[in-house]
């Protein structure tokens, strides 16, 4: 019987794929949105690999010259131009920083954009979650405080994967269990890229909403805030738009009747810039790759520090070699059996 990832591993061992391309095969199989599929395909084709190999080749050239100097240490000669090396380190560090910045986007592409639905009890959060997911995922009741734990599920909208998180209603309570749910709601807010603040149009006036929005902005920790007015089916959308006219970006919906839900979906998609994801864009989606890039960057920073302090070539060579090893670990040029066993054990049988 075939082992997990056996055929992809054979392709890697026979030089048909490098390690990052082999991992992209698993990402391609697991992709559940158009964007994640597109990024995985780009990596299978070797876009990320070629960039890493190019960086490594440039660095390897200087590493060879510096290590050559060690053979002539008694003659005090320099084969590697230190100013050129400093420029190269600066260029490579800039590229690595850009790749690391892309990991923030890549991570949400792969795992879904976390969206927390928050608000006061009975604002219609669970009804909205069920509507977005097209499923009765959460219990809906007219009794305030029904949701006491975090409820989470995924949905693809216009090719983008979102992870919606329904939370307990935020209010002061003496109920210990409900208070635990409220605490979890604030934890979900901190971890989310987008926060939907849903409010009942009959419970809040325009002035009250100002206070609520200010309160939310203090807790969203840099996330995007989308304010949504619910229950327009009761009073009418036109009257509510007049009442809350000072809020330009307010989205008016009826979670009960499903009115204007497409407007909310379009807003969520617009907050995630899919234009940056194209066939030529290199995006890091793998946590192992991101960690290796961080270690390589730290090593290159030490090389720069060493060049500024005019340290001996043997010490420079150590840090350059460490950076080369970390870059090589991404593509599999530097690897070990334990690493390979861990990576390919996560594949499906065969593949």
C-alpha positions as CSV (number, residue, x, y, z in Angstrom):
1,X,0.0,0.0,0.0
2,X,1.2,3.5,-0.8
3,X,2.5,5.6,2.1
4,X,1.2,9.2,2.7
5,X,2.8,11.5,0.1
6,X,4.8,8.6,-1.4
7,X,4.6,9.7,-5.1
8,X,5.2,13.4,-4.4
9,X,8.2,12.4,-2.2
10,X,9.5,10.2,-5.1
11,X,9.2,13.3,-7.4
12,X,11.2,15.3,-4.8
13,X,13.9,12.7,-4.3
14,X,14.3,12.3,-8.1
15,X,14.7,16.1,-8.6
16,X,11.4,16.6,-10.4
17,X,10.1,19.0,-7.6
18,X,11.9,20.8,-4.9
19,X,10.6,20.7,-1.3
20,X,8.5,23.9,-1.4
21,X,6.9,22.7,-4.7
22,X,6.1,19.3,-3.0
23,X,4.5,21.1,-0.1
24,X,2.5,23.2,-2.5
25,X,1.0,20.0,-3.9
26,X,-0.5,19.3,-0.5
27,X,-1.8,22.9,-0.3
28,X,-3.3,22.5,-3.8
29,X,-5.2,19.4,-2.7
30,X,-6.4,21.1,0.5
31,X,-7.3,24.4,-1.2
32,X,-10.9,25.3,-0.7
33,X,-11.1,28.7,-2.4
34,X,-10.2,30.1,-5.8
35,X,-7.6,32.4,-4.3
36,X,-5.8,29.6,-2.3
37,X,-5.9,27.4,-5.4
38,X,-4.3,30.1,-7.5
39,X,-1.5,30.7,-4.9
40,X,-0.8,27.0,-4.6
41,X,-0.7,26.6,-8.4
42,X,1.8,29.5,-8.6
43,X,4.0,27.7,-6.0
44,X,3.7,24.3,-7.7
45,X,5.0,26.0,-10.9
46,X,8.1,27.0,-8.9
47,X,7.6,30.8,-8.6
48,X,8.6,30.9,-5.0
49,X,11.3,28.3,-5.4
50,X,13.0,30.2,-8.2
51,X,13.1,33.4,-6.1
52,X,14.7,31.6,-3.1
53,X,17.2,29.8,-5.3
54,X,18.2,33.1,-6.9
55,X,18.8,34.7,-3.5
56,X,20.8,31.7,-2.4
57,X,23.0,31.6,-5.5
58,X,23.9,35.3,-5.1
59,X,24.8,34.7,-1.5
60,X,26.7,31.5,-2.2
61,X,29.0,33.3,-4.5
62,X,30.2,35.6,-1.8
63,X,30.3,32.8,0.8
64,X,32.7,30.9,-1.5
65,X,35.0,33.9,-1.8
66,X,35.0,34.6,1.9
67,X,35.8,31.0,2.7
68,X,38.5,31.0,0.1
69,X,40.1,33.9,2.0
70,X,40.4,31.5,5.0
71,X,42.8,29.4,3.0
72,X,45.0,32.4,2.5
73,X,44.6,33.9,6.0
74,X,48.3,34.2,6.5
75,X,48.7,36.4,3.4
76,X,46.0,38.8,4.6
77,X,44.1,39.0,1.2
78,X,40.4,39.8,0.5
79,X,38.7,38.1,-2.4
80,X,35.2,39.3,-1.5
81,X,34.6,43.0,-1.8
82,X,33.1,44.1,1.5
83,X,31.1,47.0,0.1
84,X,29.6,44.8,-2.6
85,X,28.8,42.2,0.0
86,X,27.0,44.9,2.1
87,X,25.0,46.0,-0.9
88,X,24.0,42.4,-1.6
89,X,23.0,41.7,2.0
90,X,20.8,44.9,1.9
91,X,19.1,43.8,-1.3
92,X,18.5,40.2,-0.1
93,X,17.2,41.4,3.3
94,X,14.7,43.7,1.5
95,X,13.4,40.8,-0.6
96,X,13.1,38.5,2.5
97,X,11.3,41.3,4.4
98,X,8.8,41.6,1.5
99,X,8.3,37.8,1.5
100,X,7.7,37.8,5.3
101,X,5.1,40.7,4.9
102,X,3.3,38.6,2.3
103,X,2.9,35.8,4.9
104,X,0.2,37.8,6.7
105,X,-1.8,37.7,3.4
106,X,-0.8,34.2,2.6
107,X,-1.9,32.9,6.0
108,X,-5.4,34.2,5.7
109,X,-5.6,33.0,2.1
110,X,-4.7,29.5,3.3
111,X,-6.7,29.4,6.6
112,X,-9.5,31.9,5.9
113,X,-10.0,35.5,6.8
114,X,-11.2,35.6,10.5
115,X,-14.4,37.7,10.8
116,X,-15.9,38.2,14.3
117,X,-19.6,39.0,14.5
118,X,-20.1,41.0,17.7
119,X,-22.7,43.2,19.3
120,X,-25.2,43.4,22.2
121,X,-27.4,40.4,23.1
122,X,-30.3,39.8,20.7
123,X,-28.9,42.0,18.0
124,X,-29.3,39.1,15.5
125,X,-25.7,37.8,15.4
126,X,-26.6,34.2,15.3
127,X,-29.3,34.8,12.6
128,X,-26.7,36.7,10.6
129,X,-24.2,33.8,10.9
130,X,-26.8,31.3,9.8
131,X,-27.7,33.5,6.8
132,X,-24.0,33.9,5.8
133,X,-23.4,30.2,6.0
134,X,-26.8,29.2,4.6
135,X,-27.1,26.7,7.5
136,X,-28.6,26.6,11.0
137,X,-25.2,26.6,12.7
138,X,-26.2,28.7,15.7
139,X,-29.3,28.5,17.9
140,X,-31.6,31.5,17.4
141,X,-33.8,32.7,20.2
142,X,-35.6,35.8,21.3
143,X,-34.1,35.3,24.8
144,X,-31.0,37.5,25.2
145,X,-27.7,35.7,26.0
146,X,-28.5,32.5,24.1
147,X,-25.0,32.3,22.6
148,X,-22.5,31.6,25.4
149,X,-19.6,30.2,23.4
150,X,-17.8,31.0,20.2
151,X,-19.3,29.3,17.1
152,X,-17.2,29.2,14.1
153,X,-17.5,28.1,10.4
154,X,-16.1,28.8,7.0
155,X,-17.7,30.2,3.8
156,X,-16.2,31.1,0.4
157,X,-17.4,34.4,-1.0
158,X,-16.3,35.4,-4.5
159,X,-13.4,33.0,-4.3
160,X,-12.2,34.2,-0.9
161,X,-12.4,32.0,2.2
162,X,-13.8,33.6,5.3
163,X,-14.0,32.2,8.8
164,X,-17.0,33.6,10.5
165,X,-17.1,33.7,14.3
166,X,-20.4,34.2,16.2
167,X,-19.8,35.5,19.7
168,X,-21.7,36.0,22.9
169,X,-23.6,39.3,23.3
170,X,-21.4,41.9,24.9
171,X,-23.0,43.2,28.1
172,X,-22.4,43.4,31.8
173,X,-23.7,40.2,33.5
174,X,-23.6,38.4,36.8
175,X,-24.0,35.1,35.1
176,X,-20.5,33.4,35.4
177,X,-21.0,31.2,32.3
178,X,-22.3,34.1,30.2
179,X,-19.4,36.3,31.4
180,X,-17.0,33.6,30.1
181,X,-18.7,33.9,26.7
182,X,-18.3,37.7,26.8
183,X,-14.6,37.3,27.5
184,X,-14.2,34.8,24.6
185,X,-16.0,37.4,22.4
186,X,-13.2,40.0,23.2
187,X,-10.6,37.3,22.5
188,X,-12.2,36.6,19.1
189,X,-12.1,40.4,18.4
190,X,-8.4,40.5,19.0
191,X,-7.7,37.6,16.7
192,X,-9.9,38.7,13.8
193,X,-8.9,40.6,10.7
194,X,-12.5,42.0,10.3
195,X,-15.0,42.8,13.0
196,X,-18.7,43.1,12.1
197,X,-20.4,45.2,14.8
198,X,-24.1,44.4,14.5
199,X,-26.7,46.5,16.3
200,X,-30.5,46.4,16.6
201,X,-31.8,49.7,15.1
202,X,-34.5,49.8,17.8
203,X,-32.1,49.5,20.7
204,X,-29.6,52.3,19.8
205,X,-30.0,55.9,18.9
206,X,-27.5,57.7,16.7
207,X,-25.7,59.1,19.8
208,X,-25.6,55.7,21.5
209,X,-24.1,54.2,18.3
210,X,-21.3,56.8,18.4
211,X,-20.3,55.6,21.8
212,X,-20.5,51.9,20.8
213,X,-18.3,52.5,17.7
214,X,-15.8,54.4,19.8
215,X,-15.8,51.5,22.3
216,X,-15.3,48.9,19.6
217,X,-12.4,50.9,18.1
218,X,-10.6,50.6,21.4
219,X,-10.7,46.8,21.3
220,X,-10.3,45.9,17.6
221,X,-6.5,46.0,17.7
222,X,-6.0,47.2,14.1
223,X,-8.7,45.1,12.5
224,X,-11.2,46.4,10.0
225,X,-14.5,47.5,11.5
226,X,-17.8,47.1,9.6
227,X,-20.8,48.5,11.3
228,X,-24.1,46.9,10.4
229,X,-27.6,48.1,11.2
230,X,-30.0,45.1,11.6
231,X,-33.8,44.7,11.6
232,X,-34.6,47.2,8.9
233,X,-37.7,45.0,8.2
234,X,-39.4,46.5,11.3
235,X,-39.1,50.2,10.8
236,X,-38.1,50.6,7.2
237,X,-34.8,51.2,5.6
238,X,-35.5,54.8,4.4
239,X,-36.4,56.1,7.9
240,X,-33.3,54.4,9.4
241,X,-31.0,55.9,6.8
242,X,-32.3,59.4,7.9
243,X,-31.8,58.6,11.6
244,X,-28.2,57.3,11.1
245,X,-27.3,59.7,8.2
246,X,-24.1,60.8,10.0
247,X,-22.6,57.3,9.5
248,X,-21.5,57.1,5.9
249,X,-20.3,53.5,5.8
250,X,-23.2,51.9,7.6
251,X,-24.7,48.8,6.0
252,X,-28.4,48.3,6.5
253,X,-29.7,44.7,6.6
254,X,-32.5,42.4,7.7
255,X,-30.8,39.2,8.9
256,X,-34.3,37.7,9.4
257,X,-35.4,38.4,5.8
258,X,-31.9,38.3,4.1
259,X,-32.2,41.8,2.8
260,X,-29.1,43.6,1.6
261,X,-26.9,40.6,2.6
262,X,-25.1,40.8,-0.7
263,X,-24.0,44.3,0.1
264,X,-22.4,43.1,3.3
265,X,-20.7,40.2,1.4
266,X,-19.3,42.7,-1.2
267,X,-18.0,44.9,1.6
268,X,-16.2,41.9,3.2
269,X,-14.6,40.9,-0.1
270,X,-13.5,44.5,-0.8
271,X,-11.6,44.7,2.5
272,X,-9.4,41.9,1.3
273,X,-7.3,43.0,-1.7
274,X,-7.4,40.1,-4.1
275,X,-5.8,42.2,-6.8
276,X,-2.4,41.7,-5.1
277,X,-2.8,37.9,-5.7
278,X,-1.9,37.2,-9.3
279,X,0.0,34.8,-11.4
280,X,3.3,36.5,-10.9
281,X,3.0,37.5,-7.2
282,X,5.1,35.5,-4.8
283,X,3.2,34.9,-1.5
284,X,4.4,32.9,1.4
285,X,1.6,30.7,2.8
286,X,3.7,28.1,4.7
287,X,4.6,28.7,8.3
288,X,7.8,26.6,8.0
289,X,9.0,28.8,5.1
290,X,8.2,32.0,7.1
291,X,10.2,30.7,10.1
292,X,13.2,29.8,7.8
293,X,13.0,33.3,6.2
294,X,13.0,34.9,9.7
295,X,16.1,32.9,10.7
296,X,17.9,33.8,7.5
297,X,17.1,37.5,7.9
298,X,18.5,37.4,11.5
299,X,21.7,35.8,10.2
300,X,22.0,38.4,7.5
301,X,21.5,41.2,10.0
302,X,24.5,39.7,11.9
303,X,26.5,39.7,8.7
304,X,25.8,43.4,8.2
305,X,26.7,44.1,11.9
306,X,29.9,42.2,11.4
307,X,30.8,44.1,8.3
308,X,30.2,47.4,10.1
309,X,32.4,46.3,12.9
310,X,35.1,44.8,10.5
311,X,35.0,41.3,12.1
312,X,37.2,38.6,10.7
313,X,36.1,36.7,7.6
314,X,35.7,33.4,9.4
315,X,32.9,34.9,11.6
316,X,31.2,36.4,8.6
317,X,31.4,33.0,6.9
318,X,29.6,31.4,9.8
319,X,26.6,33.7,9.6
320,X,26.4,33.6,5.8
321,X,26.5,29.8,5.9
322,X,23.7,29.8,8.5
323,X,21.6,32.1,6.2
324,X,22.3,29.8,3.2
325,X,21.2,26.7,5.2
326,X,17.9,28.3,6.2
327,X,17.2,29.4,2.6
328,X,18.2,25.9,1.4
329,X,15.9,24.3,4.0
330,X,12.9,25.9,2.2
331,X,13.6,24.3,-1.2
332,X,15.1,21.1,0.2
333,X,18.7,21.8,-0.8
334,X,19.5,21.4,2.9
335,X,17.3,18.9,4.7
336,X,17.1,15.8,6.9
337,X,15.0,12.6,7.1
338,X,13.0,13.9,10.2
339,X,11.9,17.0,8.3
340,X,10.9,15.0,5.2
341,X,9.1,12.5,7.3
342,X,7.1,15.2,9.1
343,X,6.2,17.0,5.9
344,X,5.1,14.0,3.8
345,X,3.3,12.3,6.7
346,X,0.6,15.1,6.3
347,X,-0.2,14.1,2.7
348,X,-3.1,11.8,1.7
349,X,-2.3,8.2,1.0
350,X,-0.3,8.0,-2.2
351,X,-0.4,11.5,-3.9
